[in-house]
Amino acid sequence: MIGRLLKTLLLGLVVSAVLKNRYRIMNWVLGNRMIRQIVVSGTMSLPFIKNLFFRYAFF
């Protein structure tokens, strides 16, 4: 019982820390050129995101 409560509390703390520092984590991950290239090419292959990007970038 206490172990389960401790695991739940620890999971909540981890999720809270990730949400609080999500932009730092994203900048750290996307700082790698290869990972950034994979993420950008992957997201631009999705038609919805590509149309949304072009709509806001050029209009």
C-alpha positions as CSV (number, residue, x, y, z in Angstrom):
1,M,0.0,0.0,0.0
2,I,2.7,2.5,0.9
3,G,4.9,1.4,-2.0
4,R,2.0,2.0,-4.4
5,L,1.5,5.5,-2.9
6,L,5.2,6.2,-3.1
7,K,5.3,5.2,-6.8
8,T,2.3,7.4,-7.5
9,L,3.8,10.4,-5.7
10,L,7.1,9.9,-7.5
11,L,5.4,9.6,-10.9
12,G,3.5,12.9,-10.1
13,L,6.7,14.6,-9.3
14,V,8.4,13.5,-12.5
15,V,5.4,14.6,-14.6
16,S,5.3,17.9,-12.8
17,A,9.0,18.5,-13.4
18,V,8.7,17.5,-17.1
19,L,5.8,19.9,-17.6
20,K,7.5,22.7,-15.8
21,N,10.7,22.3,-17.9
22,R,9.1,21.2,-21.2
23,Y,10.6,24.0,-23.3
24,R,14.1,23.5,-21.9
25,I,13.8,19.8,-22.6
26,M,12.6,20.5,-26.1
27,N,15.4,22.9,-26.8
28,W,17.9,20.4,-25.4
29,V,16.6,17.6,-27.6
30,L,16.3,19.7,-30.8
31,G,19.8,21.1,-30.2
32,N,21.0,18.0,-31.9
33,R,21.0,18.6,-35.7
34,M,20.2,15.0,-36.7
35,I,17.2,14.7,-34.3
36,R,16.0,18.2,-35.4
37,Q,16.1,17.1,-39.0
38,I,14.2,13.9,-38.3
39,V,11.5,15.8,-36.3
40,V,11.1,18.6,-38.9
41,S,10.9,16.2,-41.8
42,G,8.5,13.9,-39.9
43,T,6.1,16.8,-39.0
44,M,6.2,18.4,-42.4
45,S,5.1,15.1,-44.0
46,L,1.8,15.4,-42.1
47,P,-0.6,17.4,-44.4
48,F,-2.4,19.1,-41.5
49,I,0.7,20.5,-40.0
50,K,2.2,21.5,-43.3
51,N,-0.9,23.4,-44.3
52,L,-1.1,25.1,-40.9
53,F,2.6,26.1,-41.1
54,F,2.3,27.6,-44.7
55,R,-0.9,29.4,-43.8
56,Y,0.7,31.2,-40.8
57,A,4.1,31.7,-42.5
58,F,3.0,33.3,-45.7
59,F,-0.4,34.8,-45.1
